[in-house]
Amino acid sequence: MNVKELISTIDCLYQGDLDSQISKIKEDSKKVQKKDIFITHAGIRAHAIEAQRKGASTVLTPIFFKNLKVNQIIGDTAKLKKDLMKKVYKEAINNMKIIGITGTDGKTTTSLLTNSIINESKRSASIGTLGVRGNDIDIKTQLTTPQASDLLNTLNKLYQKKYKYATLECSSHGLFQDRIDPIKLEAAAINRVTRDHLDFHGNQKYYFKAKSLIFSKLNNGSPAIINSSSPWLEALQKKYPKLNWITWGKEKGDVVGRIISKTLTRSIIQINLPERKNIEVETSLVGDFQIENILASISLCHSLGFSESEIINGIYKLKNVPGRMQKIKNEKTNVFIDYAHTPNAIKNSIKSLKTVCKGRVFAVFGCGGDRDKGKRPEMMKAGMNADKLFITSDNPRTENPDSIIKDMLSQCKQPKGIEIEKNRKKAIKNAIQSAKKDDVVLIAGKGHEEYQIIGETKKPHNDLLFAKEVLASCA
C-alpha cells in the first residue's frame, strides 16, 4: 500500500510523496523500521528525526515539522491513528475474533483457560502479561495490554500465521488509554475487581469505571460475561442493554459451578450449563478461587458455541499457568509461586492452600515501592491468614524497603508469627528451610517476573528458579 491509497478517504493535511510505500504503524520511535508510519502524539521533533533515521516512510504528527525529509500526515493524531489502523490492518481486524478479559485478579489464568478450550478445534493465541503465546509463537512483551500499534502488529502477525482467535488481557490502563481501538471484541468478561492501581485511577469508583470500558468494545448482541453476584451487574446491564449478558456463579447464574473434591494437585468441579447439568470438569489448577476463572472461561466459550467436550478437554489440558499458583515438584516441601499482589489475591491464595494443606501455610511477600501506599496495611492484614509470614521486598523501586515494610506493619496488632527480612532471597530461603514435609510455602507477588526493580535498575531475579535452588540444597 502507498500513502495515496492510505489517505484517499481520510480527512487530513499531507506533505510529501504520495507514491511512498508504507508497511506498519509504530508509536515508539525506537521500534521503527523501514517503510513504517511513525506516530508522534506530542509532536516531539527528536522522535520524528529518530524515526526518519531508522527509515520511516511517513510521520503522523499534530504539527508540521520544517526541514524533515520524510512524508508528514498532519492532524488530530488520536483520530487519524484509528483511521489509518483500520486501513493498514483491515484483514486482521475483520477476520480475527478477539476475546477480551479484564479484572484485578485472574486475567491471565482465564485467558489461558479460554485459549486452551478454543484450541481444541480452532487456532488461538493469548496476548497478555505473559506475552504473546501460541502453538508456534512465544514473544515477551512489556505491557499487559500492548499499545494500539503493537497490538495491531501482533494481531496481523497472528493472522498471517493462520490464527483465527486471540484472547486479550485488558488492563485498566489499557482500557482507559484506548489501546484496544479500533478493534471490536467478539466477547468480553470481567473478573474480580478489588483494590489495585489507585495511584493511577485515584479511587475504586474510577478504577472500576476504567475496567467496565471493556463492554464498550463489543457489538450489540455480543456475549458480556460477569459474576452474578457483582454489585455492578444491574448498572452495567442498564448502561449496555443490547449486549447478551451471561452470568456465572457458585450458587446462581446462567453457568453455575462448585468444587466437589480437591487436593494439592487437582480439583473436580461440577458444572451446570443452561441445557446440561452435573458436568464434571477436572483441573490441575490449585486454589478455590480458580473456580471463578474456570466459570468465566466456560461462560465465554459456551456463549461462542464451543462444545461440552471441548470445554472439558481444554480445561484439563491446561496443567499450570506460569507464576499463578505454580507448584514446584519436590518431595520435601510443597512450594507455590504466585503472582498474587493485591490484598484479595493474597487472602484467597492463603485460604485456598489452608483447605488442602495437612500442615502449616507460610507466606512470603512484600509491597511495591512508588505505588499505592494505602494498600500496604491491607496486604498485611490479608497475610495474617497464614500461620507464619515472611515479610520482604517486592519491587522497592526508589523507596527505602524499610519504609515500605513499616507501612505494611503500621496497623498490625499481632506481631507474633512474623519474620522480617528485606532481602527477598534470604526471606525465601528462610521460609523454605523452616517448613516441614506437610507444610506449604507460598511465595507471592512476583510470579513469572524475572527481575526485581531496586532503585531504577532491573536486577535479575526469579522466585521459581531461586526456590528450586534452595530446595535442591535441602535435599
Secondary structure, DSSP 8 states (H G I E B T S, - for coil): -BHHHHHTTS--EEES-TT-B---EES-GGG--TT-EEE-TT--HHHHHHHHHTT-SEEEESS--TT--SEEEES-HHHHHHHHHHHHTHHHHHH-EEEEEE-SS-HHHHHHHHHHHHTTTS-EEEEETTEEEETTEEE--SSSS--HHHHHHHHHHHHHTT--EEEEE--HHHHHTT-STT--BSEEEE----S--HHHHSSHHHHHHHHHGGGGGB-TT-EEEEETT-TTHHHHHHHSTTSEEEEEESSSSSEEEEEEEE-SS-EEEEEEETTEEEEEEEE---STTHHHHHHHHHHHHHHTT--HHHHHHHHHH---BTTBSEEE--SS-EEEEE---SHHHHHHHHHHHHHH-SS-EEEEE---TTS-TTHHHHHHHHHTTSSEEEE--S--BTS-HHHHHHHHHTT-S--TTEEE-SSHHHHHHHHHHH--TT-EEEEES-TT--EEEETTEEEE--HHHHHHHHHHHH-
